[in-house]
C-alpha cells in the first residue's frame, strides 16, 4: 500500500460525506413526499 497524504485522505472523506449527505437528503425528500401523499 502506498502512503496516503493527509490532504488526499481528507478530500476522499469530503467526497464520501458529500455523497452521503446528498443521498440522505434525496431519501428524506422522497420519504416526505410519500408521507404527505398518504395523508
N, C-alpha and C positions, 0 to 999 in steps of 0.2 A: 504493500500500500504506500502511495506517495504521501508526502506531508501536505496536509491541508492548512492553508493560511487562515488566520482568524477572519480576514475580510471575506474570503471565499465562503467560509462556513456561515458567516452572518448573512451574506447575500443569498445563500441557499435557503437558510431559515426564513428570510424575508419572503422569498417567492412561495415557499410552502405555506407560510402563515397567511399570505395574501390569498392564495388559492383556497385555503380552508375557510377564510372569512367570507369570500365571495360565494363559496358553496353553501355555507350555513345561512348566509343572507338569502340566497335563492330558495333554500329549503324552507326557511321561516316564511318567506313571501308566499310560496305555494301553499304551505300549511294554513296561513292566514286566509288565503282566498278560498280554500276548500271549506274551512270552518265557517266563514261568512256566507258561503253558498248554501251550506246545510241549514243555517238558521233562517 
